[in-house]
Amino acid sequence: MNLRDLEYLVALADARSFRQAAARCDVSQPTLSTQIKKLESELGVALFDRTVAPLALTPVGERVVVRARAVLGQVGEIRAEAALETDAEGGVLRLGAFPTLGPYLLPHVVARVRERFPSLRLMLTEEKSSDLLTQLESGRLDAALLALPIVAPGLHVEPLFREELLLAVPTTHPLAHGAAPLVPADLDGTEVLCLAEGHCLGDQVTDWLAGVGGRRRDDFRASSLEALRNMISGGAAASLLPALTVAPPVAEASGMVLRRFAVPAPAREIALVWRTSSPQADLLAKLAPALVPTDVSDGLVTPLFRPAIAV
C-alpha cells in the first residue's frame, strides 16, 4: 500500500465511477482498477460493491476511506510545511472554484495575485461545491472559493465579496424595457429558469425565489451556465445571473437584457476557505484580499470586510 493507492481509493469513492476516477487521477482505467483490486487483496476485504450502479462503498470501505482521507490530508500539510520553509509566500497552492465562479473571477484577479505573490504557483481545480469541500477536507486542495453559508467543522472561512444577481431576459420579454430597479413583485407571471441540482447557483436562485414568492420553471433545468445564457438569448427563458458572468471581459450576449434589482438585491457571497490546521494559513490570509475583484463597475461587486470566521 502506498499514497498513490490511497489517492485512487479516495478518487473512486468520490466519483463512484472507474472512468471518472481514472480521469481525475490522470491514469488509465485499467491501471486504476488493477490497483484498487490489489489494495483490496492486500487488506483482505472488498472496499466497493460492484453489483450496484453507481458503484458503492462497502461498510468497511466507508471506514477505510475516512482514514485514507485523513492520511492524505496530513501528507499534504507535511509537504506544504516543508515548502514554506524555503519560501513563505511561494510554492504550489492547490485552489478550487466552482464552475459558475472560477472562469469569471480569475480574469479580474490573476494579474494582481501574480504581482503580489510572484513565486506562488496556483494549481486550479474546477468542481461543484460539494466535491470541492470533499477535496479540501481530504487534503487534495489547499483552499477553495465557495459560496456562503458554509457549515463544516475544521474549516476557516474568510468572506471575500458580495456579488449581485441580475435578472437576464430575452429582448422580447416585457421586463426587457425600463430603467428603474426591479422589485420581486415585478416577476409576477415570469417563470425563472435555474441550473440543475448540484450547482450552488441553482440552489441560491431557488432559495431567493422561495423567499420572495417567485416562480421557478420546473419543466427544465439548465446543465451549465453557458446553456442557461444561450436559452435566454434565444428567447426561451428568463433567469438570474451573477454579475461577474456578464461583466467584461465576458462578451456581451446578443438577444439578452440585464436588469438590476432594488436594494436589497439578490446576491451571493463568496469566501476563501481552508483547513484550520493548514500550514499555509498565514499565506492564505494574505492572499484573500487579492482575490476580491475591484474593477467591476456600478457597485455590482462589493468587498466583505468582516473578521474571518472559524467553524
Secondary structure, 3 states (H helix, E strand, C coil): CCHHHHHHHHHHHHHCCHHHHHHHHCCCHHHHHHHHHHHHHHHCCCCEECCCCCCEECHHHHHHHHHHHHHHHHHHHHHHHHHHHHCCCCEEEEEEECCCCHHHHHHHHHHHHHHHCCCEEEEEEECCHHHHHHHHHHCCCCEEEEECCCCCCCEEEEEEEEEEEEEEEECCCHHHCCCCCECHHHHCCCEECCECCCCHHHHHHHHHHHHHCCEECCCCCECCHHHHHHHHHCCCCEEEEEHHHCCCCCCCCCCEEEECECCCCCEEEEEEEEECCCCCHHHHHHHHHHHCCCCCHHHCEEECCCCCEEC
